[in-house]
Each structure stands twice: as C-alpha cells, then as structure tokens.
Amino acid sequence: MVEGPRTSTGVDGRLELPPSPDAEQVRAAVQAWVAEHVPAAWQEAGRRGGAAAIRLVRSRDEYERWYPVFGRSGLVAPTWEPAYGGLGLAPDLARVVDAELRPFNLGRLNPLGLSNAAPALFAHGTEEQRLRFLPPIVRNEEFWCQLFSEPGAGSDLASLATRAVREGDSWIITGQKVWTTWGFRADYGVLLARTDPDVPKRAGITYFLLDMHQPGVDVRPLRHITGEVDFCEVFLDEAVVPDSQRIGRVGDGWRVAGATLSGERQMVSGAGSGGVDRIGGSGIASLIRLARKVSAQGLPGGWDDPVMRQEIVKLYTEERIRGWTNERVRQRLRAGLAPGPESSIGKVQQGTLNQRMQALAVEILGASGAAWESPAVQAAPAAGAAHADNGAGSGTDADAVAAQYAESLIHEVRGMLRSRANTIEGGTTEVNKNILAERVLGLPREPDPYQGKPWRDVPRS
C-alpha cells in the first residue's frame, strides 16, 4: 500500500506538531504548512521580494477569503493554548514560527480582538469566557472594537459617563462612545461603563463585552481627512449585556482596562519595522527607496542630496531605537508578564517619529505631493449640485466623492494625513508622558483637587 503525501494539519485544520517539539521540528512543520496551504503565487512572490512583491499578486479581498485557513492553523497566536486557538508553544518556538512566516506577509486580522480584548480575557476573564471568546478572535469569526472614549472622556477616560444598571442577571447600558475604530464592522466590543456614581471615578467603572448586533446599539461612521471611514460614534440606548459577559469584579473595570490599554499602546507603537505595524504610511525602508527613485529620475531632493540623506539617516536611527524599545516590552510578554507602563515609551516615540517620517516622504515627492490627477475633481461638481438639489441631502453623493478622493490619494500623502492622529489615538502623547513620569520615573502625581471625591460631584465637560 502506497501512502499519500503527509499533510501538515490535522482534521480540524490545526498545524500538527510532535509532543514537546524542538526548534527544528517546529521550523519543518511550518515550512510544510506553508508549502501545502499558502497559494503558490504568494509563496513565490514572498521569496522573491517580500511584502512589496506579495501586494502585487494578492488583494485584500483574496487574503480575507483565504484567512480561515490561517485562523484554524494555530499559527495566528502560537503561544496561546490549543483550547484558545493557538499551539501552546513557548515564546522561543513562537519566534521560530514568526521567522518562517515573515516572508509571506501573513498579517493577523482582527487586531483589536487580539491586542485589546484578549489581554483583558487572559488577565481577568474566567476560563469559560476565554473558551467562548478567544478561539473566534483567532479565527477572525467575531470581529472586535473598543468602546472606551466618550465626547467628554477622552484623555481623562476615567470621567466616562456611560451608565450600566443591573437588572437581574443582565446590565442595561445607556450612553455614547466615540472614535470607535471599525465599530461599523464589529460583532463585539469591549466596553467600560459606570456602575456606581457615588464613589471616586476610577472605583465605579466595570468592564463588559457588548454584542454590537442588538437593538439599542446605533453605530454612525466618521470620515477621515483621507476620505476613508475607520472611526465611528456609537449611541447606546438600553443595550443589554448578560452578567456572564462582565470581565472582573463589579467596580474593578479600571484595573481590567489596564490590560487592554497596555496592549493597545503596544499595538499602535508598532514593531519598529514599518509596514502593517505602522498606522499611517510606510517605514524607513520605503522612505529610502522613494528617495533613491527620485534621484534616479534626476529630480532634486532625493538620496543624492546630502541634506536630505542626513535627515533620512536620522529617522533611520530613531526607527532602530524604536524597534529595540518595543523589544523590551515583548521580553515582558515572553516572560509571561503583562505589558506595563513601559509600553507607553514606544507609543510616545512612535507618534512624533511617524509624523516626521511621513512628512519627509511628502517633501521628497516635491510638487507631485501637492497636486495630482483625481477622479473626484471631475465628480465633485455634479455630486455637489445633486446634493444641493436635495436640500440637506442624504450624504450619498458626498460619500461617493469622498470615496473617489480616498482612492486617488498618493500613498505618501495618505500616510502623512493619517499620521496626524498618531499623537492622539491610543492615548494622547501628553497622557502617556504622565504615565511614564509617574509609573516609570517615580515622579509625584499631578495635583488633583477632586482626588477621592465621588464621580457625581466632579465637574465634567
């Protein structure tokens, strides 16, 4: 009897590994999985030119359709236990997995589930909650958002006013959230709500998991300066959360949120390598390629300009330092510790660094970074007239023009515009500097005349 080729996965699609595998066994298993499951065109492009070459042969839609194969494999979160959707590998073996997958640009989808919801579930959730929610997060079957910020509680998040009132085995949630990333596509959201207004503001908050597909949840998209929609405002009118979807003790939500916020800061601080880790634009390698391309075309302000080259090398140096700083946070994770205040270091550095990097990319472009052909220019007059004829209008025509404008943007211009939010999102730079001052450097806290007073007695905007 002739045996067929050995498969790299079990019946459930999970990567098969021997008991207590060593690094070589993990490497061989991942290589076999790639050969069997990653489309041949992606493999060839990745080995030839990495992420840039893959983008030429793989669309976002194609990747999302294929992603369930990746999600079932356990390779998305290899250190998580198999019951949670991972492989149960030690951190050193997980690094072997990442090294083998890196050439093929297999980005993890559902980032707010993986980086924001999961840390809270691991640190404060029950085993039943982890078994229920973590596997669908890994497989991207349930997409997540974060419902923390409010119109009157952004930097001072602990002042939040969304209320949760207990009724039997459920909580009734009423309030408003804003700047909710991908709220329009989310199935669940991690939510902070006030459960006791008669205690100091941080002591009366509880952490919940909210089903976004229910009556009483109204999601309204907010359009970026780049013409795209990522953020939303969310209105909650007596939305219901079962008590089984409360994470941590009642009134202990501020401490639970610490795991989410640290994970968020680490996520938006990036890995120090640009690409998918960067929120707005590309990394230093792309900047160098752009400068060399400009010089090769005989245009000024490129790599052959010694002043420009010096500015690029300055950013290159800072980018390397950023990568090393973030590695310190990863070392905590590999040691089984939650990311601490140190994660704010990378966040503070990333914000201004990325803004300067994207601004320099547009400067290298010169005049082409200030004016370019856009189909939205031709569409705008007709759409505007239709919008005016309809009085206030439904917004459909304006949305169509905005979508055309978004598609027309040059990559570097889009990155520069998007990067303006880097010093605000994920906790403002000012707030993160306070965290560093107080929790890392041990400096005294800022004076707070309302320290210890009940939330209902504290003035709010």
C-alpha positions in Angstrom: 0.0 0.0 0.0 1.5 3.3 -1.1 1.0 6.2 1.4 -0.1 9.6 0.1 1.8 12.8 0.9 1.9 13.6 4.6 -0.4 16.5 5.5 0.8 19.3 7.8 -2.5 19.7 9.5 -5.0 17.7 11.5 -8.7 17.1 10.8 -9.5 20.5 12.4 -7.0 22.4 10.2 -4.5 22.9 13.1 -0.8 22.5 12.5 0.4 19.1 13.6 3.4 19.1 15.9 5.1 16.2 17.8 4.9 16.3 21.6 7.4 18.8 23.1 8.8 19.8 19.7 12.2 21.4 19.3 13.0 24.4 17.1 13.9 22.3 14.0 10.7 20.3 14.3 8.7 23.5 14.5 10.5 25.0 11.6 10.0 21.9 9.4 6.3 21.8 10.3 5.7 25.4 9.5 7.6 25.1 6.2 5.4 22.1 5.3 2.3 24.0 6.2 3.3 27.0 4.0 4.0 24.7 1.1 0.7 23.0 1.5 -1.7 25.9 2.3 -0.2 29.2 1.2 -1.1 29.8 -2.5 1.9 29.2 -4.8 1.9 32.7 -6.3 2.1 34.2 -2.8 4.9 31.9 -1.9 6.9 32.8 -5.0 6.4 36.5 -4.5 7.3 36.4 -0.9 10.6 34.6 -1.5 11.3 36.9 -4.4 10.5 40.3 -2.9 8.7 40.0 0.5 5.7 42.1 1.3 6.1 44.5 -1.6 6.0 41.7 -4.1 3.1 40.0 -2.4 0.9 43.1 -2.6 1.3 42.9 -6.4 -0.2 39.4 -6.6 -2.6 39.3 -3.6 -5.6 41.6 -3.0 -7.0 42.4 0.4 -10.2 40.5 -0.5 -8.3 37.4 -1.6 -6.4 37.4 1.7 -9.5 37.7 3.7 -11.2 34.8 1.8 -8.1 32.7 2.5 -7.6 33.7 6.1 -9.8 31.0 7.7 -7.0 28.5 6.7 -4.6 30.6 8.7 -7.0 31.1 11.6 -7.6 27.4 12.0 -3.9 26.5 11.9 -3.0 27.8 15.4 -0.2 29.9 13.8 -2.0 33.3 14.4 -1.3 33.1 18.1 1.1 30.2 18.5 1.8 30.8 22.3 -1.9 30.5 23.2 -3.1 27.1 24.3 -4.8 24.9 21.7 -8.1 25.3 23.6 -7.9 29.1 22.9 -7.0 28.7 19.2 -3.2 28.5 19.4 -0.5 25.9 19.6 0.8 26.2 23.2 4.3 27.0 22.1 7.0 28.5 24.3 8.0 32.1 23.3 11.3 31.0 21.7 9.5 28.5 19.5 6.9 31.1 18.6 9.8 33.3 17.3 10.7 30.4 15.0 7.1 30.4 13.7 7.2 34.1 13.1 10.6 33.9 11.3 9.2 31.3 8.9 6.0 33.2 8.2 7.5 36.6 7.9 8.4 36.5 4.1 4.8 35.8 3.2 3.3 38.8 5.0 0.5 36.9 6.7 -0.8 39.8 8.8 -3.1 39.0 11.7 -6.7 40.2 11.1 -8.9 41.3 14.0 -6.2 43.3 15.7 -8.5 44.8 18.4 -9.6 41.4 19.3 -6.1 40.0 19.5 -4.4 43.1 21.1 -7.2 44.7 23.2 -9.8 42.2 24.1 -7.6 39.1 24.6 -5.2 40.7 27.2 -8.2 41.5 29.4 -9.6 38.0 29.0 -6.3 36.4 29.8 -5.6 38.6 32.8 -9.1 38.9 34.3 -11.6 36.7 32.5 -13.0 33.3 33.6 -12.0 30.1 31.9 -15.5 29.9 30.5 -15.2 33.4 29.0 -11.7 32.6 27.5 -13.0 29.4 25.9 -16.0 31.2 24.5 -14.4 34.3 23.0 -10.7 33.6 22.3 -11.0 30.9 19.5 -13.4 33.1 17.3 -11.0 36.0 17.8 -8.1 34.0 16.5 -10.1 32.7 13.5 -11.5 36.2 12.8 -15.0 34.8 13.0 -16.1 37.6 15.5 -14.6 41.0 14.8 -14.0 43.3 17.8 -13.9 47.0 18.6 -13.2 49.1 21.7 -15.9 51.2 23.4 -13.9 53.4 25.8 -13.6 57.0 24.7 -16.6 59.4 25.0 -17.2 63.0 23.9 -16.5 64.2 27.5 -14.0 61.5 28.4 -11.1 61.1 26.1 -7.7 61.8 27.7 -9.5 61.7 31.1 -11.1 58.4 30.3 -11.9 57.7 34.0 -14.5 60.5 33.8 -16.7 58.4 31.4 -20.5 58.8 31.9 -22.0 55.8 30.1 -24.1 54.1 32.7 -24.7 50.4 33.4 -27.6 49.5 35.7 -28.1 45.9 36.9 -31.4 44.2 36.3 -31.4 40.6 37.5 -28.7 38.7 35.5 -28.2 41.5 33.0 -26.9 45.0 32.7 -28.7 47.8 30.9 -26.2 50.2 29.1 -27.0 53.8 28.1 -24.6 56.4 26.9 -22.4 57.4 24.0 -18.9 56.3 22.8 -16.8 58.0 20.1 -13.6 57.3 18.0 -14.6 53.6 17.9 -12.3 52.1 15.3 -14.1 49.7 12.9 -17.3 49.9 15.0 -19.4 49.5 11.8 -17.9 46.0 11.2 -17.6 44.8 14.8 -19.6 41.9 16.2 -18.4 42.6 19.8 -16.9 45.5 21.7 -15.0 45.8 25.0 -16.9 48.4 26.9 -16.3 50.5 30.0 -19.4 51.8 31.8 -20.1 53.5 35.1 -21.8 51.2 37.6 -21.5 53.4 40.7 -21.6 57.2 40.5 -21.2 57.6 44.3 -17.6 56.5 44.6 -14.4 58.1 43.1 -14.4 57.9 39.3 -11.9 55.0 38.9 -13.7 52.9 41.5 -17.1 52.9 39.9 -16.3 51.5 36.5 -17.0 48.0 35.3 -15.7 46.2 32.1 -18.1 44.4 29.8 -18.2 42.6 26.5 -21.0 44.1 24.4 -22.8 42.3 21.5 -22.9 45.0 18.7 -25.8 43.3 16.8 -28.7 44.1 19.1 -31.4 46.7 19.5 -30.2 49.8 21.3 -26.8 50.0 19.5 -26.6 52.7 16.9 -23.3 52.9 15.0 -22.6 56.1 13.0 -19.4 56.2 10.8 -17.0 59.2 11.0 -15.0 60.0 7.9 -11.2 60.7 7.9 -9.4 63.6 6.4 -8.2 61.0 3.9 -11.8 60.3 2.8 -11.9 56.8 4.4 -14.1 55.6 7.2 -12.5 53.7 10.1 -13.8 55.5 13.2 -17.4 55.7 14.5 -19.6 57.1 17.2 -21.8 54.6 19.0 -25.0 55.5 20.8 -26.3 53.0 23.4 -29.9 53.2 24.3 -30.7 50.5 26.9 -28.4 47.9 25.3 -28.3 44.6 27.2 -25.2 42.8 28.5 -25.6 39.5 30.4 -23.6 39.4 33.6 -21.8 36.4 32.2 -20.1 38.9 29.9 -18.7 41.1 32.7 -14.9 40.8 33.0 -13.6 41.1 36.5 -15.4 42.3 39.6 -18.1 45.0 39.6 -16.3 48.3 40.1 -12.9 46.9 39.1 -13.2 47.8 35.4 -10.4 50.4 35.6 -7.9 47.8 36.6 -9.2 45.4 33.9 -8.9 48.2 31.3 -5.2 48.5 32.1 -4.5 45.2 30.3 -6.4 46.5 27.2 -4.8 49.9 27.2 -1.3 48.5 27.5 -2.0 46.1 24.7 -3.4 49.0 22.6 -0.3 51.2 23.2 2.0 48.3 22.2 -0.1 47.7 19.1 -0.1 51.3 17.9 3.6 51.8 18.8 4.5 49.3 16.1 7.3 46.9 15.8 9.9 49.2 14.5 9.8 47.9 11.0 7.0 49.9 9.3 4.6 48.2 7.0 1.5 46.7 8.6 2.8 47.8 12.1 2.6 51.5 11.2 -0.6 53.5 11.5 -0.2 55.9 8.6 2.3 55.4 5.8 5.3 53.2 5.4 8.5 52.6 7.3 12.1 53.8 6.8 12.9 51.2 4.1 10.2 52.7 1.9 11.4 56.2 2.5 14.9 55.2 1.4 13.5 53.6 -1.8 11.5 56.7 -2.5 14.5 59.0 -2.1 16.6 56.8 -4.4 13.8 56.6 -7.0 13.6 60.5 -7.0 17.4 60.7 -7.6 17.3 58.1 -10.3 14.8 60.3 -12.1 17.2 63.2 -12.0 14.9 65.2 -9.7 16.1 67.3 -6.7 15.7 66.4 -3.0 16.3 62.7 -3.3 19.0 60.4 -1.9 21.8 62.2 -3.8 21.0 65.4 -1.8 23.4 65.3 1.2 21.0 67.3 3.4 18.0 65.1 2.6 20.2 62.0 3.1 21.2 63.2 6.5 17.5 63.7 7.5 16.6 60.2 6.3 19.5 58.7 8.3 18.4 60.5 11.4 15.0 58.9 11.1 16.6 55.5 10.4 18.4 55.8 13.7 15.3 56.6 15.6 13.4 53.8 13.9 16.0 51.3 15.1 15.8 52.7 18.6 12.0 52.3 18.5 12.4 48.7 17.5 14.7 48.0 20.4 12.4 49.8 22.8 9.5 47.7 21.7 11.5 44.6 22.1 11.8 45.3 25.8 8.0 45.2 26.0 8.0 41.9 24.1 10.5 40.4 26.5 8.0 41.0 29.3 5.3 39.2 27.3 7.7 36.3 26.6 8.4 36.1 30.4 4.7 35.7 31.0 4.2 39.3 32.2 1.5 41.8 31.0 2.9 44.8 29.1 3.4 47.5 31.8 3.8 51.3 31.7 7.0 50.7 29.6 4.7 50.2 26.6 4.0 54.0 26.8 7.6 54.6 25.8 7.2 53.1 22.4 3.8 54.9 21.9 5.2 58.3 22.8 8.2 57.8 20.4 6.1 56.4 17.6 3.7 59.3 17.4 6.1 62.1 16.6 8.5 59.8 14.7 5.9 58.5 12.3 4.6 62.0 11.7 8.0 63.3 10.8 8.7 60.3 8.6 5.5 60.7 6.6 6.0 64.5 6.3 9.5 63.9 4.9 8.1 61.4 2.4 5.8 64.1 1.0 8.7 66.6 1.0 10.7 64.1 -1.1 7.8 63.9 -3.6 8.0 67.7 -4.2 5.3 69.2 -6.4 3.7 65.8 -7.0 2.9 65.6 -3.3 0.8 68.7 -3.5 -1.2 68.2 -6.7 -2.2 65.1 -8.7 -5.0 63.9 -11.0 -8.1 62.9 -9.2 -11.4 61.5 -10.5 -13.0 63.1 -7.5 -12.3 66.5 -9.1 -14.4 65.7 -12.1 -17.1 64.1 -9.9 -17.4 66.8 -7.4 -19.4 69.5 -9.3 -22.1 67.0 -10.4 -22.3 65.5 -6.9 -22.4 68.9 -5.3 -25.2 70.0 -7.5 -27.2 66.9 -6.7 -26.5 67.4 -3.0 -27.8 71.0 -3.2 -30.9 70.0 -5.1 -31.8 67.6 -2.2 -31.5 70.3 0.4 -29.6 68.8 3.4 -29.2 65.6 1.3 -28.7 62.0 2.3 -25.0 62.2 2.0 -24.8 59.5 -0.6 -23.3 61.8 -3.3 -20.8 63.3 -0.9 -19.9 59.9 0.3 -19.2 58.8 -3.3 -17.0 61.8 -3.9 -15.1 61.2 -0.7 -14.6 57.5 -1.7 -13.2 58.6 -5.1 -10.9 61.1 -3.3 -9.7 58.4 -0.9 -8.8 56.1 -3.9 -7.0 58.9 -5.7 -4.6 59.8 -2.9 -0.9 59.1 -3.4 0.3 56.6 -0.8 2.7 59.0 0.8 0.1 61.8 1.0 -2.4 59.4 2.5 0.2 58.3 5.1 1.1 61.9 6.0 -2.6 62.8 6.5 -3.4 59.6 8.5 -0.3 60.1 10.7 -1.6 63.3 12.2 -3.7 61.2 14.6 -0.7 59.2 15.9 -0.2 61.5 18.8 -3.8 61.4 19.8 -5.0 57.8 19.3 -4.3 55.0 21.7 -3.9 57.6 24.5 -2.5 61.1 23.8 1.2 61.8 23.9 0.6 64.1 26.9 -1.3 61.4 28.9 1.4 58.8 28.1 4.1 61.2 29.2 2.3 61.5 32.5 2.2 57.7 32.8 6.0 57.5 32.2 6.7 60.3 34.7 4.6 58.7 37.5 4.9 55.0 36.9 8.3 54.6 35.4 10.3 57.5 36.7 8.5 57.7 40.0 7.7 61.4 39.9 4.9 62.7 42.0 1.4 62.7 40.6 -0.1 66.0 39.3 -2.3 67.7 42.0 -5.9 66.8 41.7 -8.4 68.8 43.8 -11.1 66.2 43.2 -9.0 63.2 44.2 -11.1 60.8 46.2 -14.4 62.6 45.7 -17.5 60.8 44.3 -17.8 60.9 40.5 -21.2 62.6 40.6 -19.5 65.6 42.4 -16.7 66.1 39.9 -17.2 68.8 37.2 -17.3 67.4 33.6 -17.3 69.0 30.2 
